[in-house]
Amino acid sequence: MNYLVKEDVIKKDDQNGDFLLVNISIEDDCYYRVTGAAKFAWQKLSEGLTYENILDEMLKRFDTSKDQVSKDLNVFLDDLTKYGLISKSD
């Protein structure tokens, strides 16, 4: 499965090394803070990698089980979809 970052999403770095994502076309000023392993997942998502490729890259990078990485990645992608930051593309 593929995910696309919506055109109206901007990334704003903060002073802690994390960053915020905001969809500027949404009027409610909703910011999504990205920290930890999610920063790596966002980078790969922004590069256009598929879900499977992001999962593989995360397994190479982080010392944890495939089940845990998959669960965490799914939660992250579901949140981004819910907040209008990405969309699913088949």
Summary of the structure (lengths in Angstrom):
residues: 90
radius of gyration: 12.9
end to end distance: 5.6
largest distance: 39.1
contacts: 226
relative contact order: 0.25
helix: 42%
strand: 24%
